[in-house]
Amino acid sequence: MATRWGICSSGKISHDFTVALKTLPPEDHQVVAVAARELEDAQEFATKHSISRVYGSYELMARDPDIDVVYIGVIHPYHLSTCLLFTNAKKNVLCEKPLAMNTKKMKEILSSAKRNDVFLMEMYCPFCGSSVTAPLGFCGVCGGDITFLKDVANKVPEEMPTTSAHLSAQPSTSAVSSYGEKKQKIVKISVGVMRMMDGFLRPVRGTLLPLDVEPQWSCQKLLAAAIKKQKAFKQAVEDSAHVLLYPDAREIINIPGTDIPFTVEMYKKTSGKPYQRIKLYICTVVDFENSCKCF
């Protein structure tokens, strides 16, 4: 009997997942339902992918007895509530990365899955984006060594730093080293600007600039320095609050797929790229929030 899938959200990432899922034999996997916050969005998605059942809320789909597993493609801040909705409804769950925004939320989701005896999986590998096979210490798809994630995670406190969103565009400041004090290592990365174009956040051509940073810089310090750099080169950077983004337009809070706080050094390690090949972006909070509505 085929595994019956429900798709939670009608955004682009859910579209991509559904297209990929339909490449598998229909006797093994079938998409039987889709739910979105707006019924019209779900209906449009269903028409595009020939899905028979349509729901105008996630709660309605959670009550569907004919769904075996739910794919969750909602925006990151809603992962907790959405995962809990379906695990508490005794649905198996495949959730987009990151599963949760901090350790506390992660434990809450895991506890619900265990209590309701359902399968729970996160889609992530820091190297290739595939699902991590953590117990083996390497990704089952690309073979990347991920043992360092477990080592570092053991040192992470329960509460993670707040999001970089809504930080004002203030330049960073740094203390001047006193005579004889060891200087901090300086490395070079690239920062650019993203804007909403055709309904999606996209890099603006010609805005990618080199930026000198320290490996231990957090996302907050990096964001302030990136804004200052862009303004110094007279780029079209608005005097408003900004967020710092990964190249795939996800907000930088933690290292992707983990609850490890972002630092430039840790991102270099997880991405496998040398510092000079790291590209990060800034965009206004308004554009970022508008892009979230597309999911």
Secondary structure as a PSIPRED ss2 file (coil, helix, strand):
# PSIPRED VFORMAT (PSIPRED V4.0)

   1 M C   1.000  0.000  0.000
   2 A C   1.000  0.000  0.000
   3 T E   0.000  0.000  1.000
   4 R E   0.000  0.000  1.000
   5 W E   0.000  0.000  1.000
   6 G E   0.000  0.000  1.000
   7 I E   0.000  0.000  1.000
   8 C E   0.000  0.000  1.000
   9 S C   1.000  0.000  0.000
  10 S C   1.000  0.000  0.000
  11 G C   1.000  0.000  0.000
  12 K H   0.000  1.000  0.000
  13 I H   0.000  1.000  0.000
  14 S H   0.000  1.000  0.000
  15 H H   0.000  1.000  0.000
  16 D H   0.000  1.000  0.000
  17 F H   0.000  1.000  0.000
  18 T H   0.000  1.000  0.000
  19 V H   0.000  1.000  0.000
  20 A H   0.000  1.000  0.000
  21 L H   0.000  1.000  0.000
  22 K C   1.000  0.000  0.000
  23 T C   1.000  0.000  0.000
  24 L C   1.000  0.000  0.000
  25 P C   1.000  0.000  0.000
  26 P C   1.000  0.000  0.000
  27 E C   1.000  0.000  0.000
  28 D C   1.000  0.000  0.000
  29 H E   0.000  0.000  1.000
  30 Q E   0.000  0.000  1.000
  31 V E   0.000  0.000  1.000
  32 V E   0.000  0.000  1.000
  33 A E   0.000  0.000  1.000
  34 V E   0.000  0.000  1.000
  35 A E   0.000  0.000  1.000
  36 A C   1.000  0.000  0.000
  37 R C   1.000  0.000  0.000
  38 E C   1.000  0.000  0.000
  39 L H   0.000  1.000  0.000
  40 E H   0.000  1.000  0.000
  41 D H   0.000  1.000  0.000
  42 A H   0.000  1.000  0.000
  43 Q H   0.000  1.000  0.000
  44 E H   0.000  1.000  0.000
  45 F H   0.000  1.000  0.000
  46 A H   0.000  1.000  0.000
  47 T H   0.000  1.000  0.000
  48 K H   0.000  1.000  0.000
  49 H H   0.000  1.000  0.000
  50 S C   1.000  0.000  0.000
  51 I C   1.000  0.000  0.000
  52 S C   1.000  0.000  0.000
  53 R E   0.000  0.000  1.000
  54 V E   0.000  0.000  1.000
  55 Y E   0.000  0.000  1.000
  56 G C   1.000  0.000  0.000
  57 S C   1.000  0.000  0.000
  58 Y H   0.000  1.000  0.000
  59 E H   0.000  1.000  0.000
  60 L H   0.000  1.000  0.000
  61 M H   0.000  1.000  0.000
  62 A H   0.000  1.000  0.000
  63 R C   1.000  0.000  0.000
  64 D C   1.000  0.000  0.000
  65 P C   1.000  0.000  0.000
  66 D C   1.000  0.000  0.000
  67 I C   1.000  0.000  0.000
  68 D C   1.000  0.000  0.000
  69 V E   0.000  0.000  1.000
  70 V E   0.000  0.000  1.000
  71 Y E   0.000  0.000  1.000
  72 I E   0.000  0.000  1.000
  73 G C   1.000  0.000  0.000
  74 V C   1.000  0.000  0.000
  75 I C   1.000  0.000  0.000
  76 H H   0.000  1.000  0.000
  77 P H   0.000  1.000  0.000
  78 Y H   0.000  1.000  0.000
  79 H H   0.000  1.000  0.000
  80 L H   0.000  1.000  0.000
  81 S H   0.000  1.000  0.000
  82 T H   0.000  1.000  0.000
  83 C H   0.000  1.000  0.000
  84 L H   0.000  1.000  0.000
  85 L H   0.000  1.000  0.000
  86 F H   0.000  1.000  0.000
  87 T H   0.000  1.000  0.000
  88 N H   0.000  1.000  0.000
  89 A C   1.000  0.000  0.000
  90 K C   1.000  0.000  0.000
  91 K C   1.000  0.000  0.000
  92 N E   0.000  0.000  1.000
  93 V E   0.000  0.000  1.000
  94 L E   0.000  0.000  1.000
  95 C E   0.000  0.000  1.000
  96 E E   0.000  0.000  1.000
  97 K C   1.000  0.000  0.000
  98 P C   1.000  0.000  0.000
  99 L C   1.000  0.000  0.000
 100 A C   1.000  0.000  0.000
 101 M C   1.000  0.000  0.000
 102 N C   1.000  0.000  0.000
 103 T H   0.000  1.000  0.000
 104 K H   0.000  1.000  0.000
 105 K H   0.000  1.000  0.000
 106 M H   0.000  1.000  0.000
 107 K H   0.000  1.000  0.000
 108 E H   0.000  1.000  0.000
 109 I H   0.000  1.000  0.000
 110 L H   0.000  1.000  0.000
 111 S H   0.000  1.000  0.000
 112 S H   0.000  1.000  0.000
 113 A H   0.000  1.000  0.000
 114 K H   0.000  1.000  0.000
 115 R H   0.000  1.000  0.000
 116 N C   1.000  0.000  0.000
 117 D C   1.000  0.000  0.000
 118 V C   1.000  0.000  0.000
 119 F C   1.000  0.000  0.000
 120 L E   0.000  0.000  1.000
 121 M E   0.000  0.000  1.000
 122 E E   0.000  0.000  1.000
 123 M E   0.000  0.000  1.000
 124 Y C   1.000  0.000  0.000
 125 C C   1.000  0.000  0.000
 126 P C   1.000  0.000  0.000
 127 F C   1.000  0.000  0.000
 128 C C   1.000  0.000  0.000
 129 G C   1.000  0.000  0.000
 130 S C   1.000  0.000  0.000
 131 S C   1.000  0.000  0.000
 132 V C   1.000  0.000  0.000
 133 T C   1.000  0.000  0.000
 134 A H   0.000  1.000  0.000
 135 P H   0.000  1.000  0.000
 136 L H   0.000  1.000  0.000
 137 G C   1.000  0.000  0.000
 138 F E   0.000  0.000  1.000
 139 C C   1.000  0.000  0.000
 140 G C   1.000  0.000  0.000
 141 V C   1.000  0.000  0.000
 142 C C   1.000  0.000  0.000
 143 G C   1.000  0.000  0.000
 144 G C   1.000  0.000  0.000
 145 D E   0.000  0.000  1.000
 146 I C   1.000  0.000  0.000
 147 T H   0.000  1.000  0.000
 148 F H   0.000  1.000  0.000
 149 L H   0.000  1.000  0.000
 150 K H   0.000  1.000  0.000
 151 D H   0.000  1.000  0.000
 152 V H   0.000  1.000  0.000
 153 A H   0.000  1.000  0.000
 154 N C   1.000  0.000  0.000
 155 K C   1.000  0.000  0.000
 156 V C   1.000  0.000  0.000
 157 P C   1.000  0.000  0.000
 158 E C   1.000  0.000  0.000
 159 E C   1.000  0.000  0.000
 160 M C   1.000  0.000  0.000
 161 P C   1.000  0.000  0.000
 162 T C   1.000  0.000  0.000
 163 T C   1.000  0.000  0.000
 164 S C   1.000  0.000  0.000
 165 A C   1.000  0.000  0.000
 166 H C   1.000  0.000  0.000
 167 L E   0.000  0.000  1.000
 168 S C   1.000  0.000  0.000
 169 A C   1.000  0.000  0.000
 170 Q C   1.000  0.000  0.000
 171 P C   1.000  0.000  0.000
 172 S C   1.000  0.000  0.000
 173 T C   1.000  0.000  0.000
 174 S C   1.000  0.000  0.000
 175 A C   1.000  0.000  0.000
 176 V C   1.000  0.000  0.000
 177 S C   1.000  0.000  0.000
 178 S C   1.000  0.000  0.000
 179 Y C   1.000  0.000  0.000
 180 G C   1.000  0.000  0.000
 181 E C   1.000  0.000  0.000
 182 K C   1.000  0.000  0.000
 183 K C   1.000  0.000  0.000
 184 Q C   1.000  0.000  0.000
 185 K C   1.000  0.000  0.000
 186 I C   1.000  0.000  0.000
 187 V E   0.000  0.000  1.000
 188 K E   0.000  0.000  1.000
 189 I E   0.000  0.000  1.000
 190 S E   0.000  0.000  1.000
 191 V E   0.000  0.000  1.000
 192 G E   0.000  0.000  1.000
 193 V E   0.000  0.000  1.000
 194 M E   0.000  0.000  1.000
 195 R E   0.000  0.000  1.000
 196 M E   0.000  0.000  1.000
 197 M E   0.000  0.000  1.000
 198 D C   1.000  0.000  0.000
 199 G C   1.000  0.000  0.000
 200 F E   0.000  0.000  1.000
 201 L E   0.000  0.000  1.000
 202 R E   0.000  0.000  1.000
 203 P E   0.000  0.000  1.000
 204 V C   1.000  0.000  0.000
 205 R C   1.000  0.000  0.000
 206 G C   1.000  0.000  0.000
 207 T C   1.000  0.000  0.000
 208 L C   1.000  0.000  0.000
 209 L E   0.000  0.000  1.000
 210 P E   0.000  0.000  1.000
 211 L E   0.000  0.000  1.000
 212 D E   0.000  0.000  1.000
 213 V E   0.000  0.000  1.000
 214 E C   1.000  0.000  0.000
 215 P C   1.000  0.000  0.000
 216 Q C   1.000  0.000  0.000
 217 W C   1.000  0.000  0.000
 218 S C   1.000  0.000  0.000
 219 C H   0.000  1.000  0.000
 220 Q H   0.000  1.000  0.000
 221 K H   0.000  1.000  0.000
 222 L H   0.000  1.000  0.000
 223 L H   0.000  1.000  0.000
 224 A H   0.000  1.000  0.000
 225 A H   0.000  1.000  0.000
 226 A H   0.000  1.000  0.000
 227 I H   0.000  1.000  0.000
 228 K H   0.000  1.000  0.000
 229 K H   0.000  1.000  0.000
 230 Q H   0.000  1.000  0.000
 231 K H   0.000  1.000  0.000
 232 A H   0.000  1.000  0.000
 233 F C   1.000  0.000  0.000
 234 K C   1.000  0.000  0.000
 235 Q C   1.000  0.000  0.000
 236 A C   1.000  0.000  0.000
 237 V C   1.000  0.000  0.000
 238 E C   1.000  0.000  0.000
 239 D C   1.000  0.000  0.000
 240 S C   1.000  0.000  0.000
 241 A C   1.000  0.000  0.000
 242 H E   0.000  0.000  1.000
 243 V E   0.000  0.000  1.000
 244 L E   0.000  0.000  1.000
 245 L E   0.000  0.000  1.000
 246 Y C   1.000  0.000  0.000
 247 P C   1.000  0.000  0.000
 248 D C   1.000  0.000  0.000
 249 A C   1.000  0.000  0.000
 250 R C   1.000  0.000  0.000
 251 E E   0.000  0.000  1.000
 252 I C   1.000  0.000  0.000
 253 I C   1.000  0.000  0.000
 254 N E   0.000  0.000  1.000
 255 I C   1.000  0.000  0.000
 256 P C   1.000  0.000  0.000
 257 G C   1.000  0.000  0.000
 258 T C   1.000  0.000  0.000
 259 D C   1.000  0.000  0.000
 260 I C   1.000  0.000  0.000
 261 P E   0.000  0.000  1.000
 262 F C   1.000  0.000  0.000
 263 T C   1.000  0.000  0.000
 264 V H   0.000  1.000  0.000
 265 E H   0.000  1.000  0.000
 266 M H   0.000  1.000  0.000
 267 Y H   0.000  1.000  0.000
 268 K H   0.000  1.000  0.000
 269 K H   0.000  1.000  0.000
 270 T H   0.000  1.000  0.000
 271 S H   0.000  1.000  0.000
 272 G C   1.000  0.000  0.000
 273 K C   1.000  0.000  0.000
 274 P C   1.000  0.000  0.000
 275 Y H   0.000  1.000  0.000
 276 Q H   0.000  1.000  0.000
 277 R H   0.000  1.000  0.000
 278 I C   1.000  0.000  0.000
 279 K E   0.000  0.000  1.000
 280 L E   0.000  0.000  1.000
 281 Y E   0.000  0.000  1.000
 282 I E   0.000  0.000  1.000
 283 C E   0.000  0.000  1.000
 284 T E   0.000  0.000  1.000
 285 V H   0.000  1.000  0.000
 286 V H   0.000  1.000  0.000
 287 D H   0.000  1.000  0.000
 288 F H   0.000  1.000  0.000
 289 E H   0.000  1.000  0.000
 290 N H   0.000  1.000  0.000
 291 S H   0.000  1.000  0.000
 292 C H   0.000  1.000  0.000
 293 K C   1.000  0.000  0.000
 294 C C   1.000  0.000  0.000
 295 F C   1.000  0.000  0.000
